[in-house]
Amino acid sequence: MNENFIQINGISKHFGNVKAVDDVSFSIKEGEFFSLLGPSGCGKTTLLRLLAGFEYPTNGNLLIDGSDITALPPDKRPTNMVFQNYAIFPHINVEQNIKFGLRKLGLTDDEIKKRVDDVLALVKLEGYEERFSGQLSGGQRQRVALARALVRQPKVLLLDEPLGALDKKLRDEMQLELRTLQKEIGITFVFVTHDQQEAISMSDRVAVMSEGKIQQLSAPNELYKNPENIFVSDFIGETNFLKASTKSKDGEHINVAIEDLGDFKVKNNLNIPENSSDVVCSVRPESMMISRDKSDWDICLEAKINQTSYLGEMTRFYVEVSGINKVITVSSQHFDNQSFENNTCFISISLEDISLLQKK
Amino acid sequence: MNEKNSSLLVYTLIYFGFLYIPVLFLPIFSFNDANYMSFPLAGFTTDHYEEMWSKRNLHKALWASVKVGVVASVVSTAIALLAAKAFVRYKFRGQNVSYGAIMMPFLIPEIILAVSILIIWINLGLPLGLVPVTIGHILFCTPFAMLILIARIEGFDFSLEEASRDLGENAWGTFYRVSLPLYLPGIIAALLLSFIISFDEFILAFFLSGSDATLPMYMWNQMRFVKKLPHVLALGAVIIVFTTFIVLLAFWLRNVGQGKEKQDIAIKL
């Protein structure tokens, strides 16, 4: 397996004064399901379009499977794209759409027929050959777009928010299907999305982008458990930020003073220096508990709860700790369902899963 | 039907009467067996139509108009297609200025356009004839063709062109396999309307045609002789029918395929 199947070397793309992609370098492995995740305007789509050849970089170069594609036009690249709006040609039917990209590959009629039949079976669209785009549902169009790209057997499949236009239920189904499909055919997928749940559930690795830069590149569970900066911690899932300052190091741990809560010893994965006042502790909702009785967790604080709002998996509490108002989000399973409002109770925090992060 | 609707109906009838009754006189008198346009009608005849077959100058003028019309419509539609694509697809410096410049012949009085071309042409020492008429018609038809094509291209999803490039077609292949078929109804509509505008055009032809009369010039010349009036009426009637047919065809074509796209959007929503 080629670790550096796609190499993105110092790529920048400027539109006027806007740095859509700002000096980005990383590699994508062969056969990987790789996601570019970030809020709108973070540069993820631009980066995908640079890979497809619809934009050319201001600086840097791109390699796929060892050959430099930086200056190649889209039709000469070993990539194919599934567009956000699918871009099914409206004047030709499904079969002709799928055959569209085969014309220049020099295949015999039999080979073309086999490829079309195979790909139709793959995306479960047998029997839809004669349909036109206007006669298909959103999910079917998505399959046509997928088939049309895959039939060319590209080295890399680029997907630009392909599930964005589908409703929630269909989206969940398609997530699973896409993932299964990718494992089956083994083609490298580069998937762009703003939906963190989508990226996390489907990908082998995720690059979180913001302001044209990669904020963190790692496996999905690492993004959640070990965010490398405040942006990632905030963007992926829910979290509680507690202001803190570091004191002395103690092996892999470091002593911190968490504002209003006191001194504690936490893991220091990011090797944050001693005596830094610009740090925060990120505490995930499942590392917090609210209870009527004192617990034996690492931190247990008496608090008054002013208001609660139930969010499903999570519950948000508006609390008063030592006279200071705070908002905390706690996993709903970590408290019994009786009303805590206007009562005194205990907030417990487990230090094990705290992430210590540095402000920029 | 309530009172409000009936007054609207009366208004509508008056309006259409005002528009079309004068035009209807032409075919009526073209079948009238007399040299004068006056009531009462003198009897039915198709002589005036038969007379058209024998007029060599009429055939020459018709052929001249067709030649001018074909060249003017093809050239102006080609220019308009490139311009329309540029205006819709790209944002560039001087966009509004160049848009205004192309639309200008549409707005300035035709006679000024005609006189300007005449002055330049004579100063260049070139002979009047169908060439300067064609040039004038190209200038005059381009804005019409461009408006039609812009309307067509504005609804076009440009990611279709990107998809084609992505699927291995170069720029020409993409134009031929994706853009052209989708623009085609608009292109044909632009061709037909440009042709009709050129075919019916009088002022530019009057100043620039010299001795090579186009069909409207031929009609103008014949009108001076009372005896020749009836076959001009017959010719006029034929032109009205032909023009109406072409214009209806153009409007129908302009909307072809748009219906399906609307359906597309409905499903997406």
Interface residues (C-beta under 8 A of the other chain):
Chain A: A52 G53 F54 P73 P74 D75 T79 N80 M81 F83 Q84 N85 A87 F89 P90 H91 F100 G101 R103 K104 L105 F132 S133 G134 L136 S137 G138 R148 A149 R152 A165
Chain B: D157 S159 L160 E162 A163 S164 R165 D166 L167 G168 E169 N170 G173 R177 V178 P181 L182 G257 K260 E261 Q263 D264 I267 K268
